[in-house]
Amino acid sequence: GTEVFPDEAEYKRFLKGHGGKCNAATSDSYTVYMFDVAPDHFSGVLDRFSNFFLTPLLTPSATEREINAVDSEHSMRITDDGRRSYASLLLDANPAHP
């Protein structure tokens, strides 16, 4: 939730109610947030989305759920060969390289 939209479900409820959806993907260095909504409702969803960064509530319960979700995703992929290969490349990378 946010100060402007304190109900944690508001963002997804607004999207779903206007034919939209959302998702996110996190890499080692950045996170990409995506949403799709009917053009007439873009400003409404953008207002809700931007407030996650402008006025987040960061309640203890929501924070704990997010930590658990991230840990769960990490645990599912920790043995993935592609991720392990990438991690080994990082070990050999020159930290002084631009």
All heavy atoms as an XYZ file, in Angstrom:
767
protein
N       0.799     -1.192      0.000
C       0.000      0.000      0.000
C       0.847      1.264      0.000
O       2.063      1.213      0.169
N       0.198      2.354     -0.213
C       0.870      3.659     -0.229
C       0.055      4.639      0.612
O      -1.070      4.343      1.005
C       0.985      4.214     -1.664
O      -0.318      4.547     -2.148
C       1.642      3.216     -2.610
N       0.631      5.795      0.875
C      -0.121      6.803      1.617
C      -1.387      7.213      0.866
O      -2.443      7.400      1.462
C       0.760      8.024      1.881
C       1.869      7.778      2.879
C       2.779      8.970      3.061
O       2.406     10.091      2.666
O       3.882      8.767      3.604
N      -1.281      7.328     -0.438
C      -2.426      7.749     -1.256
C      -3.418      6.604     -1.466
O      -4.629      6.811     -1.470
C      -1.939      8.304     -2.616
C      -3.109      8.744     -3.484
C      -0.977      9.476     -2.403
N      -2.921      5.387     -1.629
C      -3.736      4.193     -1.857
C      -3.328      3.125     -0.829
O      -2.581      2.194     -1.147
C      -3.537      3.662     -3.279
C      -3.864      4.662     -4.357
C      -2.853      5.342     -5.022
C      -5.183      4.939     -4.693
C      -3.146      6.274     -6.009
C      -5.487      5.867     -5.678
C      -4.468      6.536     -6.337
N      -3.791      3.243      0.406
C      -3.323      2.358      1.479
C      -3.740      0.886      1.347
O      -3.073      0.019      1.904
C      -3.907      2.974      2.748
C      -4.997      3.868      2.298
C      -4.693      4.281      0.895
N      -4.785      0.600      0.609
C      -5.204     -0.788      0.430
C      -4.190     -1.498     -0.470
O      -4.001     -1.127     -1.630
C      -6.600     -0.827     -0.196
C      -7.138     -2.238     -0.384
O      -6.392     -3.210     -0.170
O      -8.314     -2.346     -0.745
N      -3.546     -2.529      0.058
C      -2.501     -3.235     -0.693
C      -2.999     -3.826     -2.010
O      -2.224     -4.011     -2.939
C      -1.891     -4.350      0.152
C      -1.052     -3.858      1.292
C      -0.453     -5.000      2.100
O      -0.306     -6.121      1.563
O      -0.137     -4.762      3.269
N      -4.262     -4.130     -2.097
C      -4.813     -4.770     -3.294
C      -5.271     -3.759     -4.355
O      -5.667     -4.160     -5.452
C      -5.979     -5.672     -2.910
N      -5.209     -2.473     -4.055
C      -5.767     -1.448     -4.948
C      -5.175     -1.474     -6.351
O      -5.891     -1.406     -7.347
C      -5.607     -0.055     -4.332
C      -6.008      1.090     -5.236
C      -7.467      1.055     -5.665
O      -8.302      0.454     -4.967
O      -7.787      1.639     -6.716
N      -3.861     -1.548     -6.454
C      -3.191     -1.509     -7.759
C      -3.669     -2.651     -8.655
O      -4.129     -2.422     -9.774
C      -1.677     -1.570     -7.537
C      -0.843     -1.717     -8.779
C      -0.776     -0.704     -9.727
C      -0.083     -2.866     -8.995
C       0.019     -0.830    -10.862
C       0.714     -3.001    -10.116
C       0.761     -1.987    -11.047
O       1.545     -2.116    -12.165
N      -3.583     -3.882     -8.152
C      -3.981     -5.030     -8.968
C      -5.488     -5.042     -9.217
O      -5.929     -5.423    -10.296
C      -3.520     -6.334     -8.328
C      -2.023     -6.524     -8.443
C      -1.581     -7.862     -7.924
C      -0.081     -8.011     -8.120
N       0.408     -9.302     -7.630
N      -6.268     -4.618     -8.244
C      -7.723     -4.555     -8.431
C      -8.062     -3.542     -9.531
O      -8.896     -3.805    -10.387
C      -8.410     -4.180     -7.116
C      -9.925     -4.201     -7.217
C     -10.669     -3.972     -5.910
N     -10.037     -3.054     -4.980
C      -9.500     -3.389     -3.809
N      -9.500     -4.646     -3.404
N      -8.969     -2.475     -3.035
N      -7.405     -2.385     -9.520
C      -7.643     -1.372    -10.547
C      -7.271     -1.925    -11.925
O      -8.029     -1.784    -12.886
C      -6.835     -0.106    -10.247
C      -7.123      1.022    -11.189
C      -8.146      1.922    -10.919
C      -6.378      1.201    -12.342
C      -8.413      2.972    -11.792
C      -6.637      2.238    -13.213
C      -7.663      3.128    -12.936
N      -6.101     -2.556    -12.023
C      -5.687     -3.127    -13.301
C      -6.693     -4.160    -13.796
O      -7.159     -4.092    -14.937
C      -4.319     -3.799    -13.162
C      -3.106     -2.896    -13.262
C      -1.846     -3.656    -12.875
C      -2.965     -2.326    -14.652
N      -7.009     -5.119    -12.942
C      -7.929     -6.190    -13.337
C      -9.292     -5.629    -13.719
O      -9.916     -6.077    -14.686
C      -8.078     -7.199    -12.203
C      -8.879     -8.410    -12.581
C      -8.921     -9.438    -11.463
C      -9.725    -10.642    -11.883
N      -9.800    -11.635    -10.824
N      -9.760     -4.628    -12.996
C     -11.059     -4.026    -13.273
C     -11.113     -3.253    -14.577
O     -12.191     -2.914    -15.055
N      -9.930     -2.973    -15.147
C      -9.877     -2.222    -16.399
C      -9.129     -2.991    -17.486
O      -8.486     -2.407    -18.360
C      -9.244     -0.848    -16.163
C     -10.071     -0.011    -15.243
N      -9.841      0.060    -13.886
C     -11.168      0.754    -15.473
C     -10.737      0.843    -13.322
N     -11.567      1.270    -14.263
N      -9.212     -4.317    -17.402
C      -8.655     -5.175    -18.448
C      -7.145     -5.245    -18.474
O      -6.566     -5.579    -19.509
N      -6.489     -4.956    -17.364
C      -5.033     -4.931    -17.343
C      -4.415     -6.076    -16.576
O      -5.098     -6.926    -16.006
N      -3.092     -6.072    -16.594
C      -2.312     -7.060    -15.854
C      -0.947     -6.443    -15.550
O      -0.580     -5.411    -16.110
C      -2.168     -8.351    -16.643
C      -1.528     -8.176    -18.013
C      -1.621     -9.460    -18.809
C      -1.042     -9.332    -20.192
N      -1.763     -8.486    -21.101
N      -0.205     -7.100    -14.647
C       1.131     -6.595    -14.304
C       2.052     -7.758    -14.010
O       1.613     -8.876    -13.753
C       1.065     -5.653    -13.114
S       0.479     -6.414    -11.586
N       3.347     -7.459    -14.044
C       4.361     -8.443    -13.721
C       5.652     -7.694    -13.434
O       5.751     -6.485    -13.675
C       4.555     -9.448    -14.861
C       5.123    -10.765    -14.385
O       5.631    -10.873    -13.266
N       5.045    -11.780    -15.232
N       6.643     -8.413    -12.928
C       7.957     -7.835    -12.670
C       8.998     -8.929    -12.844
O       8.697    -10.111    -12.691
C       8.032     -7.253    -11.264
N      10.218     -8.517    -13.162
C      11.334     -9.454    -13.290
C      12.572     -8.781    -12.725
O      12.820     -7.597    -12.974
C      11.548     -9.818    -14.758
N      13.318     -9.536    -11.955
C      14.517     -8.993    -11.317
C      15.744     -9.748    -11.804
O      15.746    -10.977    -11.833
C      14.420     -9.112     -9.782
O      13.258     -8.397     -9.359
C      15.632     -8.536     -9.097
N      16.774     -9.003    -12.171
C      18.057     -9.600    -12.534
C      19.051     -9.282    -11.417
O      18.668     -8.787    -10.362
C      18.546     -9.032    -13.874
O      19.056     -7.731    -13.694
N      20.317     -9.519    -11.686
C      21.335     -9.216    -10.677
C      21.482     -7.725    -10.427
O      21.890     -7.312     -9.348
C      22.694     -9.778    -11.105
C      22.714    -11.291    -11.061
O      21.872    -11.872    -10.352
O      23.570    -11.895    -11.726
N      21.153     -6.911    -11.433
C      21.439     -5.480    -11.292
C      20.236     -4.549    -11.440
O      20.379     -3.350    -11.253
C      22.522     -5.070    -12.295
O      22.117     -5.391    -13.607
N      19.078     -5.063    -11.788
C      17.920     -4.188    -11.935
C      16.622     -4.990    -11.869
O      16.635     -6.201    -11.995
C      17.984     -3.396    -13.245
C      18.023     -4.264    -14.478
C      16.854     -4.702    -15.091
C      19.237     -4.647    -15.043
C      16.895     -5.502    -16.213
C      19.280     -5.452    -16.168
C      18.114     -5.871    -16.747
O      18.135     -6.662    -17.857
N      15.526     -4.283    -11.681
C      14.197     -4.872    -11.711
C      13.365     -4.137    -12.756
O      13.415     -2.912    -12.831
C      13.519     -4.775    -10.331
O      14.302     -5.495     -9.389
C      12.110     -5.350    -10.358
N      12.633     -4.886    -13.541
C      11.752     -4.329    -14.559
C      10.316     -4.548    -14.109
O       9.940     -5.664    -13.753
C      11.978     -5.011    -15.926
C      10.975     -4.502    -16.954
C      13.395     -4.817    -16.405
N       9.531     -3.490    -14.064
C       8.115     -3.566    -13.721
C       7.311     -3.329    -14.990
O       7.615     -2.405    -15.749
C       7.747     -2.502    -12.688
C       8.503     -2.638    -11.396
C       9.682     -1.938    -11.178
C       8.035     -3.468    -10.387
C      10.381     -2.062     -9.986
C       8.716     -3.597     -9.195
C       9.893     -2.888     -9.002
O      10.572     -3.024     -7.828
N       6.306     -4.154    -15.211
C       5.497     -4.044    -16.420
C       4.021     -4.017    -16.051
O       3.615     -4.694    -15.110
C       5.752     -5.241    -17.332
C       7.197     -5.402    -17.746
S       7.596     -7.104    -18.209
C       7.979     -7.799    -16.604
N       3.257     -3.208    -16.762
C       1.809     -3.289    -16.633
C       1.183     -2.962    -17.971
O       1.794     -2.339    -18.828
C       1.259     -2.385    -15.512
C       1.436     -0.911    -15.718
C       0.567     -0.182    -16.514
C       2.477     -0.252    -15.080
C       0.730      1.178    -16.686
C       2.638      1.110    -15.244
C       1.761      1.830    -16.051
N      -0.029     -3.435    -18.128
C      -0.783     -3.274    -19.365
C      -2.207     -2.938    -18.942
O      -2.781     -3.609    -18.089
C      -0.728     -4.608    -20.112
C      -1.441     -4.591    -21.441
O      -2.055     -3.574    -21.784
O      -1.391     -5.623    -22.140
N      -2.752     -1.883    -19.519
C      -4.116     -1.475    -19.181
C      -4.710     -0.738    -20.374
O      -3.975     -0.213    -21.217
C      -4.135     -0.590    -17.909
C      -3.549      0.780    -18.184
C      -5.516     -0.495    -17.298
N      -6.023     -0.702    -20.440
C      -6.699      0.032    -21.511
C      -6.252      1.503    -21.476
O      -6.112      2.080    -20.391
C      -8.212     -0.071    -21.340
N      -6.021      2.110    -22.625
C      -5.504      3.484    -22.683
C      -6.298      4.500    -21.858
O      -5.708      5.401    -21.256
C      -5.554      3.828    -24.171
C      -5.475      2.509    -24.869
C      -6.188      1.534    -23.964
N      -7.594      4.352    -21.798
C      -8.408      5.306    -21.035
C      -8.095      5.293    -19.545
O      -8.430      6.238    -18.827
C      -9.899      5.012    -21.219
C     -10.380      5.317    -22.630
O      -9.638      5.987    -23.382
O     -11.492      4.884    -22.970
N      -7.455      4.236    -19.061
C      -7.183      4.091    -17.631
C      -5.694      4.178    -17.301
O      -5.290      3.909    -16.173
C      -7.770      2.768    -17.130
C      -9.232      2.676    -17.392
N     -10.165      3.406    -16.682
C      -9.920      1.980    -18.323
C     -11.367      3.147    -17.157
N     -11.250      2.290    -18.152
N      -4.888      4.590    -18.290
C      -3.445      4.669    -18.083
C      -3.079      5.619    -16.942
O      -2.273      5.284    -16.081
C      -2.735      5.099    -19.372
C      -1.258      5.234    -19.212
C      -0.449      4.106    -19.134
C      -0.660      6.478    -19.134
C       0.915      4.225    -18.973
C       0.709      6.609    -18.970
C       1.503      5.477    -18.895
N      -3.670      6.803    -16.911
C      -3.303      7.765    -15.863
C      -3.683      7.252    -14.476
O      -2.950      7.470    -13.504
C      -3.925      9.139    -16.126
O      -5.326      9.066    -16.090
N      -4.786      6.525    -14.364
C      -5.190      5.970    -13.079
C      -4.219      4.921    -12.570
O      -3.854      4.904    -11.388
N      -3.792      4.034    -13.474
C      -2.852      2.995    -13.048
C      -1.461      3.600    -12.814
O      -0.747      3.198    -11.897
C      -2.814      1.810    -14.025
C      -2.062      2.121    -15.288
C      -2.199      0.592    -13.361
N      -1.073      4.582    -13.612
C       0.232      5.215    -13.410
C       0.276      5.944    -12.065
O       1.298      5.912    -11.370
C       0.542      6.182    -14.551
C       1.936      6.791    -14.531
C       3.008      5.707    -14.593
C       2.093      7.762    -15.693
N      -0.819      6.549    -11.669
C      -0.892      7.205    -10.362
C      -0.686      6.179     -9.249
O       0.099      6.394     -8.315
C      -2.241      7.907    -10.213
C      -2.334      8.764     -8.974
O      -1.290      9.226     -8.469
O      -3.465      8.985     -8.499
N      -1.359      5.056     -9.349
C      -1.219      4.021     -8.333
C       0.183      3.423     -8.335
O       0.798      3.229     -7.287
C      -2.275      2.925     -8.553
C      -3.665      3.377     -8.153
C      -4.750      2.579     -8.843
N      -6.072      2.972     -8.385
C      -6.717      4.059     -8.808
N      -6.156      4.872     -9.698
N      -7.910      4.349     -8.339
N       0.707      3.141     -9.514
C       2.046      2.549     -9.633
C       3.129      3.499     -9.113
O       3.993      3.089     -8.337
C       2.313      2.192    -11.097
C       3.674      1.611    -11.340
C       3.960      0.308    -10.966
C       4.674      2.360    -11.935
C       5.220     -0.238    -11.187
C       5.926      1.831    -12.158
C       6.202      0.520    -11.787
N       3.085      4.738     -9.507
C       4.135      5.682     -9.098
C       4.147      5.913     -7.597
O       5.211      6.161     -7.012
C       3.990      7.009     -9.849
O       2.768      7.636     -9.510
N       3.009      5.783     -6.963
C       2.973      5.979     -5.514
C       3.683      4.867     -4.742
O       4.041      5.062     -3.580
C       1.538      6.177     -5.023
C       1.171      7.638     -5.055
O       1.546      8.394     -4.158
N       0.487      8.052     -6.109
N       3.934      3.727     -5.382
C       4.767      2.704     -4.733
C       6.165      3.243     -4.466
O       6.835      2.817     -3.525
C       4.884      1.441     -5.603
C       3.637      0.605     -5.634
C       3.116      0.192     -6.841
C       2.985      0.216     -4.473
C       1.981     -0.605     -6.895
C       1.845     -0.569     -4.508
C       1.338     -0.975     -5.729
N       6.608      4.185     -5.298
C       7.951      4.753     -5.164
C       7.933      6.099     -4.450
O       8.923      6.496     -3.842
C       8.590      4.896     -6.551
C       8.629      3.591     -7.293
C       7.637      3.272     -8.204
C       9.629      2.666     -7.048
C       7.650      2.055     -8.870
C       9.654      1.450     -7.703
C       8.662      1.147     -8.621
N       6.804      6.800     -4.536
C       6.704      8.131     -3.930
C       6.285      8.097     -2.463
O       6.823      8.843     -1.642
C       5.714      8.988     -4.725
C       6.069      9.253     -6.178
C       4.901      9.915     -6.901
C       7.316     10.120     -6.259
N       5.308      7.254     -2.136
C       4.761      7.251     -0.767
C       4.492      5.829     -0.262
O       3.391      5.523      0.209
C       3.456      8.060     -0.700
O       2.470      7.423     -1.547
C       3.641      9.495     -1.146
N       5.484      4.930     -0.331
C       5.232      3.551      0.105
C       4.987      3.473      1.608
O       5.588      4.212      2.387
C       6.520      2.823     -0.265
C       7.573      3.874     -0.196
C       6.887      5.145     -0.688
N       4.089      2.582      2.011
C       3.842      2.385      3.437
C       4.862      1.424      4.062
O       5.232      1.586      5.221
C       2.428      1.862      3.680
C       1.306      2.842      3.396
C      -0.048      2.187      3.670
C       1.455      4.105      4.227
N       5.300      0.436      3.315
C       6.275     -0.543      3.797
C       5.892     -1.106      5.161
O       6.676     -1.121      6.106
C       7.685      0.070      3.850
C       8.232      0.604      2.528
C       9.561      1.293      2.734
C       8.353     -0.496      1.494
N       4.661     -1.571      5.248
C       4.198     -2.149      6.505
C       5.001     -3.410      6.823
O       5.487     -4.093      5.908
C       2.702     -2.515      6.429
O       2.531     -3.504      5.405
C       1.840     -1.302      6.136
N       5.155     -3.731      8.088
C       5.918     -4.942      8.443
C       5.367     -6.213      7.794
O       6.138     -7.050      7.318
C       5.796     -4.998      9.970
C       5.618     -3.571     10.382
C       4.775     -2.961      9.274
N       4.057     -6.363      7.737
C       3.491     -7.580      7.149
C       3.754     -7.657      5.646
O       4.096     -8.724      5.122
C       1.995     -7.678      7.433
O       1.297     -6.607      6.836
N       3.601     -6.554      4.941
C       3.862     -6.547      3.492
C       5.344     -6.767      3.213
O       5.708     -7.478      2.266
C       3.396     -5.229      2.880
N       6.200     -6.173      4.035
C       7.641     -6.348      3.862
C       8.024     -7.805      4.077
O       8.797     -8.379      3.299
C       8.411     -5.437      4.837
O       8.040     -4.076      4.582
C       9.906     -5.575      4.671
N       7.486     -8.422      5.095
C       7.774     -9.839      5.373
C       7.302    -10.731      4.226
O       8.009    -11.653      3.814
C       7.112    -10.262      6.689
C       7.436    -11.675      7.114
C       8.893    -11.889      7.495
O       9.571    -10.914      7.876
O       9.362    -13.041      7.388
N       6.129    -10.459      3.678
C       5.627    -11.250      2.540
C       6.544    -11.099      1.333
O       6.821    -12.074      0.621
C       4.201    -10.839      2.179
C       3.146    -11.383      3.114
C       1.739    -11.215      2.561
N       1.404     -9.864      2.170
C       0.996     -8.903      2.997
N       0.874     -9.158      4.291
N       0.699     -7.706      2.553
N       7.028     -9.892      1.082
C       7.921     -9.670     -0.064
C       9.256    -10.373      0.140
O       9.792    -10.984     -0.792
C       8.125     -8.172     -0.298
C       8.861     -7.858     -1.578
C       8.171     -8.342     -2.845
O       6.935     -8.511     -2.845
O       8.879     -8.550     -3.848
N       9.788    -10.312      1.345
C      11.040    -11.021      1.640
C      10.850    -12.516      1.400
O      11.698    -13.173      0.772
C      11.499    -10.744      3.091
C      11.997     -9.309      3.207
C      12.565    -11.740      3.524
C      12.239     -8.856      4.641
N       9.748    -13.070      1.870
C       9.473    -14.498      1.674
C       9.312    -14.846      0.195
O       9.777    -15.899     -0.249
C       8.235    -14.925      2.460
C       8.479    -14.934      3.948
O       9.612    -15.049      4.404
N       7.420    -14.791      4.725
N       8.673    -13.975     -0.571
C       8.485    -14.230     -2.003
C       9.831    -14.228     -2.737
O      10.100    -15.108     -3.562
C       7.548    -13.187     -2.613
N      10.674    -13.265     -2.429
C      11.993    -13.191     -3.067
C      12.832    -14.403     -2.676
O      13.482    -15.027     -3.521
C      12.711    -11.869     -2.690
C      14.166    -11.892     -3.141
C      11.983    -10.686     -3.306
N      12.818    -14.761     -1.404
C      13.574    -15.920     -0.949
C      13.073    -17.205     -1.609
O      13.868    -18.062     -2.009
C      13.489    -16.038      0.576
C      14.372    -17.145      1.095
O      15.588    -17.119      0.819
O      13.837    -18.055      1.774
N      11.766    -17.329     -1.752
C      11.190    -18.504     -2.388
C      11.630    -18.615     -3.852
O      12.015    -19.690     -4.316
C       9.667    -18.444     -2.300
O       9.096    -19.522     -2.987
N      11.583    -17.504     -4.583
C      12.018    -17.510     -5.984
C      13.498    -17.862     -6.086
O      13.915    -18.617     -6.962
C      11.739    -16.165     -6.634
C      10.267    -15.927     -6.893
C      10.009    -14.611     -7.592
O      10.948    -14.048     -8.204
O       8.872    -14.127     -7.525
N      14.299    -17.288     -5.195
C      15.732    -17.584     -5.194
C      15.970    -19.074     -4.918
O      16.768    -19.721     -5.614
C      16.444    -16.724     -4.142
C      17.869    -17.119     -3.928
N      18.854    -16.870     -4.855
C      18.469    -17.757     -2.897
C      20.003    -17.341     -4.409
N      19.799    -17.876     -3.221
N      15.287    -19.616     -3.929
C      15.458    -21.028     -3.566
C      15.079    -21.956     -4.718
O      15.721    -22.993     -4.919
C      14.619    -21.360     -2.336
O      15.096    -20.662     -1.217
N      14.055    -21.604     -5.483
C      13.626    -22.429     -6.613
C      14.666    -22.446     -7.723
O      14.775    -23.416     -8.461
C      12.301    -21.921     -7.188
C      11.111    -22.224     -6.334
S       9.512    -21.815     -7.090
C       9.814    -20.394     -8.098
N      15.440    -21.375     -7.844
C      16.352    -21.241     -8.981
C      17.831    -21.395     -8.614
O      18.687    -21.281     -9.476
C      16.120    -19.892     -9.653
C      14.754    -19.809    -10.312
C      14.529    -18.451    -10.949
N      13.270    -18.413    -11.642
C      12.124    -18.021    -11.091
N      12.097    -17.644     -9.827
N      11.012    -17.998    -11.780
N      18.128    -21.646     -7.375
C      19.526    -21.667     -6.938
C      20.333    -22.772     -7.630
O      21.533    -22.633     -7.835
C      19.630    -21.770     -5.401
C      21.016    -21.334     -4.954
C      19.263    -23.153     -4.907
C      21.109    -21.033     -3.475
N      19.685    -23.854     -8.036
C      20.392    -24.941     -8.709
C      20.268    -24.874    -10.229
O      20.742    -25.772    -10.926
C      19.889    -26.306     -8.210
O      18.491    -26.396     -8.458
C      20.172    -26.498     -6.726
N      19.663    -23.831    -10.749
C      19.521    -23.660    -12.193
C      20.905    -23.535    -12.834
O      21.724    -22.699    -12.439
C      18.683    -22.401    -12.470
C      18.541    -22.125    -13.944
O      17.802    -22.854    -14.611
O      19.200    -21.168    -14.426
N      21.195    -24.369    -13.821
C      22.523    -24.386    -14.438
C      22.914    -23.049    -15.056
O      24.070    -22.643    -14.974
C      22.608    -25.485    -15.496
C      22.669    -26.882    -14.897
O      23.002    -26.994    -13.690
O      22.396    -27.854    -15.629
N      21.959    -22.377    -15.677
C      22.270    -21.076    -16.283
C      22.703    -20.058    -15.244
O      23.668    -19.311    -15.441
N      22.016    -20.015    -14.129
C      22.376    -19.086    -13.053
C      23.720    -19.457    -12.430
O      24.517    -18.599    -12.095
C      21.290    -19.046    -11.990
C      20.054    -18.320    -12.458
C      18.994    -18.317    -11.373
N      17.824    -17.626    -11.842
C      17.482    -16.398    -11.472
N      18.212    -15.746    -10.621
N      16.402    -15.840    -11.952
N      23.962    -20.737    -12.251
C      25.229    -21.177    -11.671
C      26.387    -20.849    -12.608
O      27.458    -20.441    -12.172
C      25.166    -22.663    -11.364
C      24.160    -22.953    -10.239
C      23.890    -24.397    -10.070
N      25.043    -25.033     -9.437
C      25.144    -26.331     -9.257
N      24.181    -27.131     -9.643
N      26.206    -26.839     -8.681
N      26.177    -21.028    -13.901
C      27.211    -20.695    -14.876
C      27.519    -19.196    -14.852
O      28.681    -18.781    -14.862
C      26.753    -21.118    -16.275
O      27.691    -20.742    -17.240
N      26.474    -18.389    -14.804
C      26.648    -16.938    -14.741
C      27.385    -16.531    -13.468
O      28.289    -15.694    -13.493
C      25.293    -16.243    -14.819
C      25.369    -14.743    -14.769
C      25.953    -14.019    -15.806
C      24.866    -14.045    -13.685
C      26.043    -12.634    -15.763
C      24.941    -12.660    -13.627
C      25.532    -11.972    -14.674
O      25.616    -10.605    -14.620
N      27.048    -17.154    -12.345
C      27.711    -16.846    -11.070
C      29.197    -17.178    -11.142
O      30.033    -16.439    -10.630
C      27.040    -17.602     -9.932
N      29.542    -18.281    -11.808
C      30.963    -18.634    -11.925
C      31.694    -17.635    -12.819
O      32.860    -17.319    -12.572
C      31.136    -20.065    -12.428
O      30.712    -20.179    -13.766
N      31.049    -17.131    -13.839
C      31.670    -16.098    -14.668
C      31.942    -14.833    -13.863
O      32.972    -14.182    -14.027
C      30.767    -15.760    -15.864
C      30.692    -16.789    -16.972
C      29.641    -16.377    -18.001
C      32.047    -16.952    -17.640
N      31.012    -14.477    -12.991
C      31.205    -13.293    -12.154
C      32.414    -13.437    -11.235
O      33.094    -12.456    -10.936
C      29.956    -13.007    -11.332
C      28.729    -12.544    -12.103
C      27.551    -12.344    -11.152
C      29.007    -11.261    -12.864
N      32.682    -14.644    -10.790
C      33.844    -14.878     -9.924
C      35.150    -14.593    -10.655
O      36.135    -14.165    -10.049
C      33.843    -16.314     -9.403
C      32.723    -16.660     -8.423
C      32.743    -18.147     -8.120
C      32.859    -15.844     -7.150
N      35.173    -14.851    -11.970
C      36.372    -14.637    -12.753
C      36.462    -13.244    -13.372
O      37.480    -12.889    -13.956
C      36.462    -15.666    -13.891
C      36.728    -17.062    -13.360
O      37.332    -17.171    -12.273
O      36.336    -18.039    -14.032
N      35.401    -12.468    -13.274
C      35.377    -11.144    -13.900
C      36.358    -10.194    -13.207
O      36.548    -10.248    -11.995
C      33.966    -10.561    -13.854
N      36.941     -9.327    -13.982
C      37.869     -8.327    -13.456
C      37.061     -7.187    -12.869
O      36.397     -6.445    -13.591
C      38.784     -7.826    -14.588
C      39.766     -6.794    -14.139
O      39.712     -6.294    -13.019
N      40.701     -6.451    -15.031
N      37.114     -6.974    -11.555
C      36.311     -5.908    -10.939
C      36.734     -4.506    -11.359
O      35.982     -3.563    -11.214
C      36.511     -6.117     -9.434
C      37.756     -6.941     -9.314
C      37.895     -7.728    -10.583
N      37.941     -4.383    -11.932
C      38.411     -3.063    -12.378
C      37.989     -2.751    -13.813
O      38.178     -1.637    -14.293
C      39.935     -2.994    -12.264
N      37.407     -3.748    -14.490
C      36.991     -3.523    -15.889
C      35.785     -2.599    -15.929
O      34.836     -2.780    -15.176
C      36.645     -4.862    -16.534
C      36.413     -4.761    -18.009
N      35.239     -4.315    -18.552
C      37.221     -5.028    -19.049
C      35.313     -4.318    -19.859
N      36.513     -4.761    -20.195
N      35.824     -1.599    -16.828
C      34.683     -0.666    -16.889
C      33.474     -1.344    -17.435
O      32.395     -1.130    -17.338
C      35.136      0.437    -17.814
C      36.369     -0.054    -18.487
C      36.864     -1.236    -17.727
